[in-house]
């Protein structure tokens, strides 16, 4: 039974290499977490403006042909940091 029929997704040929991840991904993810945390912790709802600004800047980087991995990292980091702080404030009863 082939791997595709077993539900394991797409198969690669033996000589095919996986697509490498950009070295910019991890630093941008960390920077996004920091920006999202600071925006949520200090500015609360006004921090959403900072989150939207980062998302718009990252999308424009992708449209100009820059690093797609870096843009994905910063978008994911900002959203995780901001939503994480808001959820923490919500569960603690601050909001």
N, C-alpha and C positions, 0 to 999 in steps of 0.2 A: 504494500500500500504506500503510495507516495505521501510526502510530507504535506502537500497541499490538501490532499483528501483527508488527512488526519486532523485538519483544523489548525495547523501550525503556521498559517499565513503563507507568505511568498517564500519560495526557495531560491537559494543562490547557487550558482554554478561553482564548482570547486576552486576555480582560479579567480573568482570575483572578490574584490576587497570591499569591506563596508566603507561607507562614506565617513571621512574623519570629521570630528567636531572641531570647530574653530577654537583656538586658544583664548579667544576673546569672550567665550561663553561664560566661563566661571567668574571672572572678575566683574562682568556686567551683571550677572545674576546677583552677586554679593552687593554691588553698588545699588542695584534696584531694591534689594531688601532693605538696605540702609535708608534710601530715599523714601520708600514706602512707609517704613517704621516712623521716621522723623515726621513725615507729612501727616500721618495718622495720629501720632502721639501729641505733637505740639499744636497742630492746626485743625485737628479733627475734621469737620466737614469742609473747611476751606482747603484742606489738604487734597481734596478731590481735584482741585484745579491743578496742583502739582502733578498728580497722577495722570491726568488727561494731557498735560503738557509733555510728559515723558513718553506717553504712548504715541502722541502725534509726532514727536521728534523721531522716535524709533521707526514708525511707519514711513516717514519721509526718507530715513536712511535706507530702508529696504527699496523704496521706489527709485532712489538715485543709484542703486546698484552696490551699496555698501554691504557690510557684513550682516547677513540674515541671522546667523547664529547669535551675534552680539545683540541685535535688536530683540530677538526672541528672549534672550536671557534677561535683558533689562525690563521688558514688559512683564515677564513672569515674576521677576523679583519684586517689582513695584507693586503689582497686584497682590502677591502673597503677603508682603510686608504691611500694606495698607489694610487689607481685609483682615489680616491676623490681629492687628492692633484694635480695629473696630470690634471684632468679635470678642477679644479680651475685655474691652471696655463694656460691651454689652452684657457679658456674663458676670462681670463684677458689679453691675448695676450702676455704672457711671453714666451711661447714656439712657 
